[in-house]
Amino acid sequence: AIALLSALLLGRRYSPAQWQVIALISTSCIAFVLLKGQGRRNEGKSWKWVGLSQLFSWVVLNCVGGIIAEHSYKAKGVPFYQQKVAEDVGHLLMSLLMLYVIVPHFQPSENVLDRKMRPGGLFDSWDIRTVVVCLFLFVDAWVGNMLLKEFSGLARSIAKAFSIAAVYLVSLLYSKDRRGNPTLTLMAFMVVQTSVLFAFSS
């Protein structure tokens, strides 16, 4: 989707070989996600269509937002750090709105202002793992936007797909449960391989 929007809205041109690799990456990612969700079907659980529709909406909005961000980051004369800080201010305001208004309205048990439900407030249930995850997300956001500015939104999306598949493959070293699904492992290898192939075709 990000490739199509980039071609339509940003005027990017991809070669036939690149379109073929993009299609392979997309197919591999879709198959990987579907195979990961097979566990629910094997346990007799049905698909949650509401959740799937929300996921689809998130994907579409994420693609549109990525195109807008790419157009903004490609603007000349503005340093990267200024663009990133401006974007983060928007993220902060939206996060505060979600945290203190929207989430408590739909899920009162997640209201961080309610000391009966959340004795620790905002930092309730935090531990060292939470801090580590936040640090990695911080680095991920900066590196991802650097890729967006220097290359493209498509390159950033492919890099993230590669990372997710690579993390899954690394988890095979310590997770015995995941070793029982060779098809899923094969699809993870496909995501990694096609991502690398795109780099060589560019």
Secondary structure as GFF3:
##gff-version 3
##sequence-region A 1 202
A	DSSP	alpha_helix	2	9	.	.	.	ID=ss1
A	DSSP	alpha_helix	16	36	.	.	.	ID=ss2
A	DSSP	alpha_helix	38	42	.	.	.	ID=ss3
A	DSSP	alpha_helix	49	73	.	.	.	ID=ss4
A	DSSP	alpha_helix	80	97	.	.	.	ID=ss5
A	DSSP	pi_helix	98	102	.	.	.	ID=ss6
A	DSSP	alpha_helix	103	106	.	.	.	ID=ss7
A	DSSP	three_ten_helix	108	110	.	.	.	ID=ss8
A	DSSP	three_ten_helix	121	123	.	.	.	ID=ss9
A	DSSP	alpha_helix	128	150	.	.	.	ID=ss10
A	DSSP	alpha_helix	153	171	.	.	.	ID=ss11
A	DSSP	three_ten_helix	177	180	.	.	.	ID=ss12
A	DSSP	alpha_helix	182	201	.	.	.	ID=ss13
###
